[in-house]
Structure formats: structure tokens, C-alpha cells
Amino acid sequence: MPDPERLGRMFTVLSEQVPKLPDSITKVLYGTQEGTKFGESVAALYKTRGTRG
């Protein structure tokens, strides 16, 4: 059985973070600045991956 304190912390994190996920995803997909940063990150990942073989 999980420790009650640990379980309480887990639920606190879930209740604070999970509701924010849809907004964050929407901003990445449709927000200009966030989308640009996401695209740059993906491009850097593929560039690094390509140079390493």
C-alpha cells in the first residue's frame, strides 16, 4: 500500500498539472511563438540525429 503522504503529493501534482495539459498542447500547436520554438527543437533533434548516423 502506498504511503498516504506520497499518495497525497501525487494527487496534488495531478490536480495541478493535468488540467493545464490541454492548454499547453493547444499553445504549442496553434501559438506562433510556441510553435516556432517547438519546430526549432524538432529540427535540432533531427539535425543531431542525422549527424550521428
C-alpha positions, 0 to 999 in steps of 0.5 A: 500500500502506498504511503498516504503522504506520497499518495497525497503529493501525487494527487496534488501534482495531478490536480495541478498539472493535468488540467493545464495539459490541454492548454499547453498542447493547444499553445504549442500547436496553434501559438506562433511563438510556441510553435516556432520554438517547438519546430526549432527543437524538432529540427535540432533533434533531427539535425543531431540525429542525422549527424550521428548516423 
